[in-house]
Structures are given as C-alpha cells and as structure tokens.
Amino acid sequence: MNEIVFTWDEKKNTSNIIKHKISFDEAQSAFFDDMGLLFSDEEYSIIEERFILLGKNEKLKILVVCHCYQEDDSHIRIFSARKATKKENKYYWEKNYEKRI
C-alpha cells in the first residue's frame, strides 16, 4: 500500500486557520478515522473531482474536510477544513450507529 501524502496551499491553510481555527495539518488525522463518511462534492467538482470527508480527528473533533485525490489516490490535496456543525455532528454519529446494527 502506498503512503498517503497530504498537500495544500499554505496561504489557504493560513486563511483557514484564521476563519475556522483548524489547520490542514490538524485535519489530516480525520482521514484515518475508520468511521469517517465520504461524499462527492458535485458543486465544486468542475475542474477536478472533489470530495467532502466527515471524520473525527486525533483531538476527537468531528471535522468537515474538502479535498481531492491526485495521482494514484495516494496524494490528498486539502482545500478547507472546519469543525462540523451540530447537525453534521449528529449525522456522523447516527450513520455510524446504523453501521453497527
């Protein structure tokens, strides 16, 4: 299995920290959440196919991470990351509860 490589624009990372208080470095760990939920981001998939991950990071926060896969899917480019809303948080836990039943 290939090692996963994360990339991002550093200016975008800085603006994301200011706006959402979440760094892309912190957001990386959400990709290793076995219970993470992945959705196609059709609204922004014009030039490239983009996705939204709803996953728990190493600090146990549920995050929404917008990203795309590059090369052989072992490269992930992060565009934005933020803490999930109450509604998104509830959805995450409900879907994972359903998986266990």
C-alpha positions as CSV (number, residue, x, y, z in Angstrom):
1,M,0.0,0.0,0.0
2,N,1.3,3.5,-0.9
3,E,1.9,6.0,1.8
4,I,-0.6,8.8,1.8
5,V,0.8,12.3,1.1
6,F,-1.1,15.4,2.0
7,T,-0.6,18.7,0.2
8,W,-2.2,22.1,0.4
9,D,-1.7,25.8,-0.4
10,E,0.0,27.4,2.5
11,K,-1.8,30.7,2.0
12,K,-5.1,28.8,2.0
13,N,-4.1,27.0,5.2
14,T,-3.3,30.3,6.9
15,S,-6.7,31.8,5.9
16,N,-8.4,28.6,7.0
17,I,-6.8,28.8,10.5
18,I,-8.0,32.4,10.8
19,K,-11.5,31.6,9.6
20,H,-12.2,28.2,11.1
21,K,-9.4,27.8,13.8
22,I,-8.4,24.4,12.1
23,S,-5.1,23.9,10.4
24,F,-4.8,21.5,7.5
25,D,-2.1,19.7,9.4
26,E,-4.7,19.0,12.2
27,A,-7.3,18.0,9.5
28,Q,-5.0,15.2,8.2
29,S,-5.8,12.9,11.0
30,A,-9.5,12.8,10.1
31,F,-8.6,10.7,7.0
32,F,-7.6,7.9,9.4
33,D,-11.0,7.7,11.1
34,D,-12.4,4.2,10.3
35,M,-15.9,5.6,10.8
36,G,-15.3,8.6,8.5
37,L,-18.0,9.4,5.9
38,L,-17.1,10.4,2.4
39,F,-19.3,12.3,0.0
40,S,-18.8,13.6,-3.6
41,D,-18.7,17.4,-3.7
42,E,-20.5,17.8,-7.0
43,E,-21.0,21.6,-6.6
44,Y,-17.2,22.2,-6.7
45,S,-16.2,19.2,-9.0
46,I,-16.0,21.3,-12.1
47,I,-12.2,21.1,-12.9
48,E,-11.4,18.1,-10.8
49,E,-13.5,15.6,-8.8
50,R,-13.7,16.9,-5.2
51,F,-14.9,15.2,-2.0
52,I,-16.1,16.0,1.5
53,L,-14.9,14.0,4.4
54,L,-16.9,14.0,7.7
55,G,-14.4,12.5,10.1
56,K,-13.1,12.5,13.6
57,N,-9.5,13.9,14.1
58,E,-6.9,13.0,16.7
59,K,-8.3,15.6,19.0
60,L,-11.7,13.8,18.8
61,K,-13.4,16.7,16.9
62,I,-15.7,15.9,14.0
63,L,-14.4,17.8,11.0
64,V,-15.6,18.6,7.5
65,V,-12.7,18.4,5.2
66,C,-13.0,19.4,1.5
67,H,-10.3,17.7,-0.7
68,C,-9.4,15.9,-3.9
69,Y,-7.3,12.9,-4.7
70,Q,-4.4,13.2,-7.0
71,E,-2.1,10.8,-8.9
72,D,-2.9,7.2,-7.7
73,D,-5.2,8.4,-4.9
74,S,-2.2,8.3,-2.5
75,H,-2.0,12.1,-2.7
76,I,-4.7,14.1,-1.0
77,R,-5.0,17.9,-1.6
78,I,-6.9,19.7,1.2
79,F,-8.8,22.8,0.3
80,S,-10.7,23.6,3.5
81,A,-11.4,22.2,6.9
82,R,-13.7,23.2,9.7
83,K,-15.4,21.9,12.8
84,A,-18.7,20.1,12.0
85,T,-22.0,21.9,12.8
86,K,-24.3,20.3,15.4
87,K,-26.4,18.9,12.5
88,E,-23.3,17.4,10.8
89,N,-22.1,16.0,14.1
90,K,-25.4,14.3,14.7
91,Y,-25.4,12.9,11.2
92,Y,-21.9,11.5,11.7
93,W,-23.0,9.6,14.9
94,E,-26.3,8.5,13.5
95,K,-24.7,7.0,10.4
96,N,-22.1,5.2,12.4
97,Y,-24.7,3.9,14.8
98,E,-26.6,2.5,11.8
99,K,-23.4,0.8,10.6
100,R,-23.1,-1.1,13.9
101,I,-26.6,-2.5,13.8
